[in-house]
């Protein structure tokens, strides 16, 4: 049999909240590690007195009782785990894992039994529910009634506020009140903080950043009492998770940070961290309110009755001895300025980020502590306001993201080397290779500096360009902008309906009708649309442009991306594909580049054959130039013809009609030239019938 048994996703109930973690059975200890807080509970095997297997809400659970009176309950086991755990207990713990049935009758009357720190409510000798008395914050009595109030947990959506028990009066024993006896049993085990006795020591007027203000801190044997002008806080030492002692960047002050779970509360405000600020120059002479023998017996040399030194040293020594936890200090990290922290901003407030040996901590508003084991990845990003700073983003395994912005670019190399040494996953690592160990990567010149974020943006832009180019055909090319020709083309498109006016001018209209109509109509912007549509005419017989390596890979991977991310949108597919392509290994990319090269060669061969057969973009472009030249030439002819016609009308007066025998040879030649020009244009422009706009003189004949 294995020496250890491990189970993941095992739940432990903490003040009404189910916290998941990992449970391990070994020959010496039973260890449970909370995934959320990282807190570790260790139970020595010799202290185990009883083990029960029970059917509970999250499957099956184990209840362990110890000789010290503590009870531990773990839920989330499967039915098939019973045999394996039972055999392990018999072989290593010499203990029987007893199956215990719970009462599911739903009755609200039964027998209340006090079993150490638990109040068990039993119906027909089977427990219906159990209340940990350590969760009780207050107990009040009434007539034949006892009310229990509970500590609230902010992590729960629904919390149990109170439970009331009806205690029937007894007639046998007149000397004691059953209601008071019931309440005293609860209070003896309840977590009700009462400041009884003298404090071990008192620190006066300490500056506190969170909660803000100056507080007197009274140190009691089991809890910490913050006494301020407005609020009082009582903090049990059992709620202290970690202690931090952090030097300020100015090297003249010190932060002392106390991490709390559950946090202290004031109304709707929760304080997960208690942050004290000390000056290094402030000294104190401290005398403990205990005799020397008691100090030696209780603290085993960690504290003495009379001590002197810096104020922050005295506070940290006393807290370490009473809480019995190590004090975390910054590790080997050293920033560009020589400090052990980095100046940055979080949620629009400036503060200090401390890289530690096992995580990051940010002080002070709001304080943030992130352990390496709960970090999924980190990312270095360009700052949004200036190029002389960058952002440091941390994403946790729970999906939360923390962005520390406005970090000086001189800290870039130091922070990147630290993150890389701790083997944290870096999102844009591929663009930072080769920068390792280079402390001067941010030089004074923006042109000479190595900017990983800029390279990433360029790479993403290149990928998008390749995706766009793959959809365009070979025959399309952008024409250069020519202001002189643009107006001509717009005017010709506008006058595409002017054939009727020309014919009416040939038939002859009166001068009065000419005066009523405007000389020239305005050109509308919307009439440019047909020109754009005509420009993008594609030759269906032309070979299709080959795809790039990225597009070939994307077409092959699109279905897989959709299946792995159900409900993903088209834009998210493109974004996801870009990230996957960047993370693709060099060998994989070379495979797709080889396929793209083969497709390019096949396209070149097809294009040569297409051009040899008379197709291609060169012929079409020549035809377009020919059309454009023909249009300009015809327009010049028509303008000259219009001038001669005007002179003719002046000579003949207002005659709007002339018989054929009175038409001069000059006019007939002009008319014939106009007809020929119109006819020639119709033969040249077989694909589109467009006529030039009339001049100011001709428009009068409309």
C-alpha positions in Angstrom: 0.0 0.0 0.0 1.2 3.6 -0.7 2.7 5.6 2.1 0.4 8.5 1.4 -3.1 9.1 0.1 -4.0 12.4 -1.6 -7.3 13.9 -2.6 -8.0 17.0 -4.6 -11.1 19.2 -4.5 -11.9 18.4 -0.9 -14.0 21.0 0.9 -13.7 22.3 4.4 -16.6 24.4 6.0 -15.3 27.7 7.4 -17.9 29.9 8.9 -20.6 29.0 6.5 -18.4 29.0 3.4 -17.1 25.9 1.6 -13.4 26.3 0.8 -11.8 23.8 -1.5 -8.3 22.4 -1.0 -6.1 19.3 -1.0 -6.1 16.6 1.7 -3.2 14.2 2.2 -3.0 11.3 4.6 0.5 10.2 5.6 1.8 7.9 8.3 2.7 10.8 10.6 0.2 13.6 9.8 -3.0 14.5 8.1 -2.4 17.7 6.2 -5.1 20.0 4.5 -4.0 23.0 2.4 -6.6 25.6 1.6 -6.4 26.6 -2.1 -7.7 30.1 -1.6 -5.6 31.3 1.4 -2.8 28.8 1.3 -3.3 28.0 5.0 -2.1 24.6 6.1 -3.8 22.6 8.9 -1.7 19.7 10.2 -3.1 17.0 12.5 -0.5 14.6 14.1 -1.7 11.0 13.8 -1.1 10.1 17.5 -3.7 12.8 18.4 -6.5 11.1 16.4 -9.1 9.5 18.5 -12.1 8.9 16.2 -12.9 8.8 12.5 -16.4 8.8 10.9 -17.6 8.3 7.3 -20.8 10.2 6.7 -23.2 11.0 3.8 -23.2 14.8 3.5 -24.3 17.5 1.0 -21.2 17.4 -1.2 -21.1 13.6 -1.5 -19.4 11.9 1.4 -17.3 13.3 4.2 -14.9 12.4 7.0 -15.1 13.7 10.5 -11.9 13.4 12.6 -11.8 13.9 16.4 -8.5 14.6 18.3 -7.5 14.2 21.9 -7.0 17.9 22.2 -10.8 18.4 21.7 -10.6 19.7 18.1 -12.9 18.3 15.4 -12.1 18.5 11.7 -14.7 17.8 8.9 -13.8 17.3 5.2 -16.4 16.8 2.4 -16.2 16.0 -1.2 -15.2 12.3 -1.3 -16.7 9.8 -3.7 -18.5 6.6 -2.6 -15.6 4.5 -4.1 -13.1 6.2 -1.7 -14.5 4.5 1.4 -12.8 1.2 0.9 -9.4 2.7 0.1 -9.5 5.1 3.0 -10.8 2.5 5.5 -8.0 0.1 4.6 -5.4 2.9 4.9 -6.7 3.8 8.4 -6.6 0.2 9.6 -3.0 -0.4 8.3 -1.4 2.9 9.3 -3.6 4.5 12.1 -4.8 1.3 13.7 -8.2 2.9 13.7 -11.6 1.9 12.3 -13.4 4.2 9.9 -17.0 4.1 11.3 -19.9 4.7 9.0 -22.4 7.1 10.6 -25.9 7.8 9.3 -27.4 11.3 9.5 -31.0 12.0 10.4 -33.0 13.2 7.4 -36.5 13.3 9.0 -36.6 17.1 9.2 -37.9 17.2 12.7 -37.3 20.4 14.7 -37.4 18.8 18.1 -34.7 16.5 19.5 -31.8 16.3 21.9 -29.0 18.9 22.1 -25.6 17.4 23.1 -22.3 19.2 23.7 -19.4 17.2 22.3 -16.4 19.4 22.9 -16.4 22.3 20.5 -19.6 21.1 18.7 -23.2 21.4 19.5 -25.0 18.3 18.0 -28.7 18.3 17.5 -29.9 14.7 17.4 -33.2 13.1 16.4 -33.7 9.5 17.4 -29.9 9.3 18.3 -28.8 10.3 14.8 -27.3 13.8 14.3 -29.5 16.2 12.3 -27.0 19.0 12.2 -23.9 20.2 14.1 -22.9 23.8 15.1 -19.3 24.7 15.6 -19.3 26.7 18.8 -16.3 28.7 17.6 -18.5 30.3 15.0 -20.8 31.7 17.7 -20.3 35.5 18.3 -22.9 36.1 21.0 -25.4 34.1 23.1 -28.5 35.6 24.7 -31.2 34.1 26.9 -34.9 34.8 27.2 -37.9 33.0 28.7 -37.4 29.3 27.9 -35.3 30.4 24.9 -31.6 30.7 23.9 -30.5 32.8 20.9 -27.1 32.1 19.2 -25.6 34.7 16.9 -22.8 33.8 14.4 -19.7 35.4 13.0 -20.4 36.5 9.4 -18.3 35.5 6.4 -18.0 37.9 3.5 -17.2 35.0 1.1 -20.7 33.5 1.4 -23.7 34.7 -0.6 -26.1 33.6 2.1 -25.1 33.6 5.8 -26.7 32.1 8.9 -27.4 35.0 11.3 -28.9 33.3 14.3 -30.4 30.1 15.7 -32.9 29.9 18.5 -33.5 26.9 20.8 -36.6 26.4 22.9 -35.6 24.8 26.2 -38.7 23.4 28.1 -38.8 24.0 31.8 -37.9 21.1 34.1 -39.7 20.3 37.3 -37.2 17.9 38.8 -34.2 20.0 39.6 -35.2 23.3 41.1 -31.7 24.5 41.9 -30.6 25.3 38.3 -32.2 27.1 35.4 -32.0 24.9 32.3 -31.9 28.0 30.0 -28.9 29.5 31.8 -27.1 26.2 32.0 -27.6 25.7 28.2 -26.3 29.3 27.5 -23.3 28.8 29.8 -22.3 25.6 27.9 -22.4 27.6 24.7 -20.4 30.5 26.0 -17.7 28.3 27.4 -16.7 27.2 23.9 -17.9 30.2 21.9 -15.6 32.7 20.2 -16.7 35.7 22.2 -13.9 38.1 22.7 -13.9 39.7 26.1 -11.1 42.0 27.3 -10.5 40.4 30.7 -7.3 41.0 32.7 -4.4 43.3 31.9 -2.7 43.7 28.6 0.8 42.2 28.1 2.0 45.6 26.7 0.6 48.7 25.1 1.9 50.7 22.1 0.6 54.3 22.1 -0.5 56.4 19.2 0.8 54.2 16.3 0.2 55.5 12.8 -2.1 53.1 11.0 -2.7 53.4 7.2 -5.4 50.7 7.0 -7.7 51.4 8.8 -6.6 55.0 8.6 -5.8 56.9 11.8 -3.8 56.7 15.0 -4.5 53.8 17.4 -3.4 52.5 20.7 -2.6 48.9 20.3 -3.1 46.7 23.4 -1.5 43.3 23.2 -3.5 40.6 25.1 -2.6 36.9 25.3 -5.2 35.8 22.8 -6.1 38.9 20.7 -5.0 42.3 19.6 -7.1 45.4 20.6 -6.9 48.5 18.4 -8.3 51.5 20.3 -8.9 54.7 18.3 -10.8 57.9 18.8 -13.8 56.6 16.8 -13.5 52.8 16.4 -12.3 49.8 18.3 -11.2 46.6 16.7 -10.5 43.2 18.4 -8.4 40.9 16.3 -8.0 37.3 17.5 -4.5 35.9 16.8 -6.2 32.9 15.1 -7.3 35.2 12.2 -3.7 36.3 11.5 -2.4 34.6 8.3 0.9 36.3 7.7 3.2 39.0 8.9 5.3 41.3 6.6 8.1 43.8 7.5 8.8 45.9 4.4 11.3 48.8 4.1 10.0 52.0 2.5 11.7 53.2 -0.7 13.0 56.3 1.1 14.9 54.1 3.5 13.6 56.1 6.5 10.4 54.3 7.2 9.1 50.8 7.6 5.8 49.1 6.9 4.5 46.4 9.2 1.7 44.5 7.5 -0.7 42.0 9.2 -2.7 39.8 6.8 -6.1 38.8 8.3 -8.7 36.1 7.4 -11.5 36.8 8.1 -11.0 40.5 7.9 -11.9 43.1 10.5 -15.2 45.0 9.7 -16.5 48.5 10.1 -20.0 48.7 8.6 -19.8 47.6 5.0 -16.0 48.1 4.9 -13.7 45.1 5.2 -10.0 45.4 6.1 -8.1 42.3 5.0 -4.8 43.9 5.9 -3.6 45.9 9.0 -0.8 48.2 7.8 1.3 50.2 10.3 3.9 52.8 9.3 7.0 53.4 11.5 9.9 55.8 11.4 13.3 54.0 11.7 14.6 56.7 14.0 11.8 56.2 16.6 13.0 54.1 19.6 11.2 52.7 22.7 11.9 51.1 26.0 9.3 48.3 26.5 8.4 46.5 29.7 6.0 43.5 29.6 3.3 43.3 32.2 4.5 39.8 33.3 7.1 38.6 35.7 10.4 37.2 34.3 9.6 33.6 35.1 6.3 33.8 33.3 7.9 35.5 30.3 10.6 32.9 30.1 8.1 30.0 30.5 5.6 31.3 28.0 7.8 32.8 25.2 10.9 30.5 25.6 13.5 33.3 25.1 11.7 35.0 22.2 10.8 37.9 24.5 12.2 39.4 27.7 10.6 41.4 30.4 12.6 44.6 29.6 13.5 45.3 26.0 14.6 48.4 24.0 15.2 49.2 20.4 13.4 50.6 17.4 9.7 50.8 17.7 9.0 48.7 14.6 11.4 46.0 15.9 9.6 45.8 19.2 6.1 45.6 17.6 7.2 42.9 15.1 9.0 40.8 17.8 6.0 40.9 20.1 3.6 40.0 17.3 5.8 37.2 16.1 6.0 35.7 19.6 2.3 35.9 20.3 1.0 34.9 16.8 3.7 32.3 16.4 4.2 33.0 12.7 7.3 33.9 10.7 7.8 37.5 9.5 8.2 37.8 5.7 10.7 40.3 4.4 11.8 41.1 0.8 14.2 38.7 -0.8 17.1 39.3 -3.1 15.3 41.6 -5.5 16.9 45.0 -6.0 15.4 47.6 -8.3 17.1 50.1 -10.5 17.4 52.7 -7.7 18.7 50.1 -5.3 15.5 49.8 -3.3 13.7 46.4 -2.7 10.5 47.7 -4.2 9.1 49.3 -7.3 7.0 52.5 -7.5 3.8 52.0 -9.4 0.1 52.7 -9.5 -2.8 50.4 -8.8 -6.4 51.6 -9.3 -5.4 55.3 -9.7 -3.5 55.3 -6.4 0.3 55.3 -6.2 2.1 52.8 -4.0 4.9 50.3 -3.8 5.2 46.8 -5.2 7.4 44.4 -3.4 8.6 41.2 -5.2 9.0 38.6 -2.5 10.5 35.1 -2.5 7.0 33.5 -2.8 4.8 36.2 -4.2 4.1 39.9 -4.7 2.7 42.4 -2.1 1.5 45.9 -3.0 1.0 48.6 -0.3 -1.0 50.4 0.4 -4.3 51.5 -1.1 -5.7 48.9 -1.6 -3.3 46.3 -0.3 -2.8 43.3 -2.6 -1.0 40.0 -1.8 -0.5 37.5 -4.6 1.3 34.2 -4.1 3.2 32.6 -7.0 1.2 29.4 -6.8 -2.1 31.3 -7.5 -0.6 33.3 -10.4 -1.5 31.9 -13.9 0.6 34.3 -15.9 2.1 37.8 -16.1 2.4 40.2 -18.9 4.5 43.3 -19.7 2.6 46.0 -21.6 3.4 49.5 -22.8 2.0 52.3 -20.7 -1.1 54.1 -21.9 0.1 57.6 -21.1 3.8 57.8 -21.9 6.5 55.6 -23.5 8.8 56.1 -20.6 6.8 53.7 -18.4 5.2 50.3 -18.7 2.5 48.2 -17.1 2.9 44.9 -15.2 -0.2 42.7 -15.4 -0.8 39.7 -13.2 -3.6 37.2 -14.0 -4.6 34.7 -11.4 -5.9 31.1 -11.9 -9.3 32.3 -10.7 -9.4 34.7 -13.7 -8.8 37.9 -11.8 -6.4 40.5 -13.3 -4.3 43.0 -11.5 -2.6 45.8 -13.5 0.3 47.8 -11.9 0.9 50.8 -14.1 3.3 53.7 -14.5 6.4 51.7 -13.7 9.6 53.4 -14.7 11.1 51.8 -17.7 14.5 51.5 -16.0 12.9 48.8 -13.8 12.0 46.7 -16.8 15.1 44.5 -16.9 15.2 43.9 -13.2 11.5 42.9 -12.9 11.7 40.7 -16.0 14.8 38.8 -14.7 13.1 38.3 -11.4 9.9 36.9 -12.9 11.9 34.7 -15.3 14.0 33.4 -12.4 10.8 32.4 -10.5 9.7 30.5 -13.6 6.4 32.3 -13.9 4.5 32.1 -17.2 5.0 35.2 -19.3 2.5 35.9 -22.0 4.8 37.8 -24.3 7.9 35.8 -23.6 8.5 35.0 -27.3 9.4 38.7 -27.9 11.7 39.0 -24.9 14.2 36.2 -25.7 17.7 37.6 -25.9 17.0 40.3 -23.3 17.8 38.2 -20.3 20.5 39.8 -18.2 20.5 43.0 -20.2 20.0 45.7 -17.6 20.4 48.6 -20.0 17.6 47.5 -22.4 15.9 50.9 -21.9 18.4 53.4 -23.2 17.8 57.2 -23.4 17.0 57.0 -27.1 13.6 55.7 -28.0 15.1 54.5 -31.3 17.8 52.3 -29.8 15.7 50.7 -27.1 14.4 47.1 -27.3 10.6 47.4 -26.9 9.0 44.0 -26.6 5.5 45.4 -26.6 6.1 47.3 -29.8 7.4 44.2 -31.5 4.3 42.3 -30.4 2.1 45.0 -31.9 4.1 44.9 -35.2 3.8 41.1 -35.3 0.0 41.3 -34.8 -0.3 43.9 -37.5 1.7 41.8 -39.9 -0.5 38.8 -39.3 -3.6 41.0 -39.9 -2.1 42.3 -43.2 -1.4 38.8 -44.4 -5.0 37.8 -43.6 -6.3 40.8 -45.5 -4.0 40.3 -48.5 -5.1 36.7 -48.9 -8.6 37.8 -49.8 -7.5 40.2 -52.6 -7.0 39.0 -56.2 -3.8 39.5 -58.1 -5.4 41.7 -60.8 -6.3 44.5 -58.3 -3.9 47.3 -57.7 -4.4 50.7 -56.1 -4.3 53.6 -58.5 -2.4 56.8 -57.6 -4.5 59.8 -56.7 -4.6 62.3 -59.5 -6.6 65.5 -58.6 -6.8 66.6 -62.3 -8.5 63.4 -63.5 -10.7 62.9 -60.5 -13.1 65.8 -61.4 -13.3 64.6 -65.0 -14.3 61.1 -64.0 -16.9 62.4 -61.5 -18.3 64.7 -64.2 -18.4 61.9 -66.8 -20.3 59.7 -64.4 -22.7 62.5 -63.6 -23.4 63.0 -67.2 -24.1 59.4 -67.9 -27.8 60.4 -68.3 -27.2 63.3 -70.5 -28.0 61.6 -73.9 -31.6 62.9 -73.8 -30.4 66.5 -73.4 -28.0 66.1 -76.3 -30.7 64.8 -78.6 -33.0 67.6 -77.6 -30.2 70.1 -78.3 -29.9 68.6 -81.8 -33.7 68.9 -82.4 -33.5 72.5 -81.2 -34.9 74.3 -78.2 -35.8 77.9 -77.7 -33.5 80.4 -76.0 -36.2 81.0 -73.5 -36.1 77.4 -72.4 -32.3 77.6 -72.1 -32.6 80.6 -69.7 -35.0 78.8 -67.4 -32.6 76.0 -66.7 -29.4 76.3 -64.6 -26.1 76.5 -66.4 -24.5 73.6 -64.5 -25.7 71.2 -61.9 -23.9 70.4 -58.7 -21.8 67.3 -58.4 -22.8 65.0 -55.5 -20.3 63.0 -53.5 -22.6 59.9 -53.6 -22.0 59.6 -57.3 -18.4 58.4 -56.6 -19.8 55.0 -55.6 -20.2 53.6 -59.1 -16.6 54.5 -59.9 -15.4 52.4 -56.9 -17.6 49.5 -57.9 -16.3 49.7 -61.5 -12.7 49.8 -60.2 -13.1 46.5 -58.3 -14.2 44.4 -61.3 -12.4 41.0 -61.0 -11.4 38.7 -63.7 -13.0 35.3 -62.8 -10.6 33.4 -65.0 -7.5 34.8 -63.2 -5.7 32.5 -60.8 -6.5 33.1 -57.1 -3.7 34.5 -55.0 -2.1 31.9 -52.7 -2.6 32.0 -48.9 0.1 32.8 -46.4 1.4 30.3 -43.9 -0.7 31.9 -41.2 -3.9 31.7 -43.3 -3.3 28.0 -44.2 -2.8 27.2 -40.5 -5.9 29.2 -39.6 -8.1 27.4 -42.0 -6.9 24.1 -40.7 -7.2 25.1 -37.0 -10.5 27.1 -37.1 -12.8 24.1 -36.3 -10.5 23.1 -33.5 -10.6 26.6 -32.0 -14.4 26.6 -32.2 -14.7 23.2 -30.5 -12.3 24.2 -27.6 -14.1 27.5 -27.1 -17.9 27.0 -27.5 -19.8 30.2 -28.4 -16.7 32.2 -29.4 -17.3 35.1 -31.8 -15.5 35.7 -35.1 -13.4 38.5 -33.7 -12.4 36.4 -30.7 -11.5 33.5 -33.0 -9.1 35.9 -34.9 -7.6 37.2 -31.6 -7.3 33.7 -30.2 -5.7 32.4 -33.4 -3.2 35.2 -33.4 -2.1 34.3 -29.9 -1.9 30.6 -30.8 0.2 31.4 -33.9 2.6 33.5 -31.9 3.1 30.6 -29.4 3.6 28.0 -32.2 7.0 26.5 -32.2 9.5 27.3 -34.9 9.4 23.8 -36.4 5.6 24.0 -36.7 5.8 27.4 -38.4 8.4 26.1 -40.8 6.0 23.3 -41.9 3.3 25.8 -42.8 5.7 28.1 -44.4 6.9 25.2 -46.6 3.2 24.6 -47.6 2.8 28.3 -48.4 5.9 28.2 -50.6 4.5 25.3 -52.6 1.3 27.2 -53.1 3.2 30.3 -54.2 5.1 28.3 -56.8 1.9 26.8 -58.2 0.4 30.2 -58.3 3.4 31.6 -60.2 3.1 28.9 -62.8 -0.7 29.4 -63.2 -0.1 33.2 -63.5 2.5 32.8 -66.3 0.1 30.6 -68.2 -2.7 33.0 -67.7 -0.7 36.0 -69.0 0.6 34.0 -72.0 -3.1 33.3 -72.9 -3.8 37.0 -73.1 -5.1 37.6 -69.6 -3.6 39.6 -66.8 -3.7 43.0 -65.1 -1.4 44.7 -67.7 -3.9 44.5 -70.6 -6.8 45.7 -68.5 -4.7 48.6 -67.1 -3.8 49.6 -70.7 -7.5 49.5 -71.7 -8.4 51.7 -68.8 -5.7 54.2 -69.7 -7.0 54.1 -73.3 -10.5 54.7 -72.1 -9.5 57.6 -70.0 -7.4 59.2 -72.8 -10.3 58.8 -75.2 -12.7 60.5 -72.8 -10.4 63.5 -72.3 -9.8 63.9 -76.0 -13.5 63.7 -76.8 -14.3 66.3 -74.1 -11.9 68.7 -75.7 -13.5 68.2 -79.1 -16.9 68.7 -77.7 -15.9 71.9 -76.0 -14.4 73.3 -79.2 -17.5 72.2 -81.1 -19.8 74.0 -78.6 -17.8 77.3 -79.1 -18.3 77.2 -82.8 -22.1 76.4 -82.4 -22.4 79.5 -80.1 -20.8 81.7 -82.8 -23.2 80.3 -85.4 -26.2 81.0 -83.2 -25.1 84.6 -82.7 -24.8 85.1 -86.5 -28.2 83.7 -87.3 -30.2 85.2 -84.4 -32.9 83.3 -82.6 -33.7 80.7 -85.3 -34.1 77.5 -83.5 -34.7 75.4 -86.7 -33.0 75.4 -90.0 -33.7 73.2 -93.0 -31.0 71.0 -94.2 -30.2 73.2 -97.3 -29.5 76.3 -95.2 -26.9 74.5 -92.9 -23.4 75.7 -93.8 -20.5 73.3 -94.5 -18.8 74.4 -91.2 -21.8 73.5 -89.1 -22.3 70.3 -90.9 -18.7 69.4 -90.3 -19.1 70.3 -86.7 -22.2 68.2 -86.3 -20.7 65.3 -88.2 -17.6 65.5 -86.0 -19.8 65.4 -82.9 -21.7 62.4 -84.2 -18.5 60.7 -85.1 -17.0 61.4 -81.7 -20.1 60.0 -80.0 -20.1 57.0 -82.3 -16.4 56.4 -81.7 -16.9 56.6 -78.0 -19.7 54.1 -78.1 -17.5 51.7 -79.9 -14.6 52.1 -77.5 -16.6 51.9 -74.3 -18.5 48.8 -74.9 -18.5 47.9 -71.2 -19.8 51.2 -69.9 -21.8 54.0 -71.7 -20.7 57.3 -70.3 -21.0 60.8 -71.9 -19.2 64.0 -71.0 -21.1 66.7 -69.1 -22.2 69.7 -71.2 -20.4 72.9 -71.0 -22.0 76.0 -69.7 -23.0 77.0 -73.2 -24.4 73.6 -74.1 -26.3 73.2 -70.8 -28.6 75.9 -71.9 -30.0 73.7 -74.6 -31.3 71.1 -72.1 
